[in-house]
Amino acid sequence: MANLVTFSVKGAQRPGALKDGRVLELGGEGDLMQIIEGGPAALDAVAEKIVAWDGPDHALEAVTLHAPVARPPKIIGIGLNYIDHCREAGLDVPKFPVVFTKYSTSVSGPYDDVVWHTNVCQEVDYEVELGVVIGRPAFQVDEQSALNYVFGYTTVNDVSARDLQLRPPGQWDLGKSLDTFCPYGPGIVTADKIPDPQALDLKLRVNGEEKQRSNTTNMVFGVANLIAFLSQGITLLPGDLIATGTPFGVGLGMKPPVYLNDGDVCEAEVERIGIIRNRIRAVD
């Protein structure tokens, strides 16, 4: 399976497949949600279309890529999920996953601007993360079967307003959920192409300077563990996005902290999935 994307060419958004610098139209309009909700039958049809490369296609540079799913049913964030990040934050390694939400209105595309308003926040930070997209309803699944519920994987930048997030008594959801604060993509790599999500390199650069580098093997709680934990009391739905946590190197952890500025460019990268690139814009 190729990298599945949502794209547009001078018109409505539509689902596509990205391979070798070309984007194949998969039929229909809208984002990838229709394929995710279609289950195995929809994926099989997509796979056949990709193998035959059957249909109109476009050069990648001629299209605009959008968020794979514009409004995921849920966006679930995981905090403090890398030991080195816990240490830089001065916090104990958690015994259970730390869970927060990012509202669906925070979603933006893989190359869209991240915009923040100076009268709302000042201390904006970056966090490269592996994103997990759920493929079918999951409730009270065990860790051994949890990966069977994954549709695919994506790259997420969990942009965070630290002055909101950490303002007493703590406003994690608010600080994580401002509009445009969840760019992700560039597409979704289907789960069959990533049999082991705990063996992927992550990197983040600001203006070309590397700030974060790690591997998902360093997660405190792996993908299967997170799905099993979350699904014990919450039904995970097709299209739900889980941002699985960030490693060492965030601006908050520097001494003194170094936050993003207007005009900065963040590049978040996950091995075998791709790079998202977002310019930071501070507006009055």
Phi, psi and omega in degrees: 000140177276179175287121181272135186225162166250128187218168173219151173226098178051043180172210186293153175289151180206157179281147180209177177234132182256125179205129175052042175076011178236148178243120181266131174288131182259000178097144179083178177237169181099196182260196185282357184301324182296325178285317180300313182290340180287347175070199184304323181297318179293320179294321178297319179295320178296317181300317179296320180294322180290317180301317179280346188046058191260105177137175178297143174224168187219150171295141182304320183291349181266355183245164171250125177271139180243174174305136183306316172233119188294322182224081178302144178306318176218146167240115183250123178259150177240124180261154172055048185255009171232133185302318182293330177289323175301317182294318181290335177275353180071031184236153178292151173293125185291150176277337177226156180303140175268118190247135172218177179238154166240126184292153185298335179288353176278350184293137171217169187282170186294340180233015179282159173290144168262119189245131174228150185259127187294341176276356179255316183207164181230332190253083186260132188234165181249155174205107175285137182213150168282127176259140179244127179253123182283142184254336179208158184305135181229119176222124180053048175274155178267165185296327183294329183255359190301321183292344177292346182263003182270128173281316181180190188229153184211172179257131182236141165250106180279076181297138189222132172269100187294327181292333173276315184301318188258002178292125183306139004273012181112127182225062184302311183299318180295312183294338181263349196245012179298153180308136179077003186275012175226065173289139177205164183139216356295344176205202174238122174271121186296152189300331181296338180272349180228079183293336180233098180287356180262030180215043184239132175285144173237143177216151170219136178237143172242119183053038177086351181265124182292129180247327181228141174205126178198192179218146183295349174296341182271006176297143172291314178239119182286175184301312182298319179298317181296316180296316179297316181297310183296321187283355179296327180230356182234128175282118174278134187247157174305131181094347175302141180245125175251119174267115200271010177107161186239151179272187179304149171116006180290159181300326179301328185279351179283157182236103358284167179301146178235114184255172182285151180237159177306129179095346177298152177240122177260133173239113178255134187223134170237130181307136176072001180244311176135182185247135167251145186226119186227128174276138182268131180232119174260124183235153179284000000 
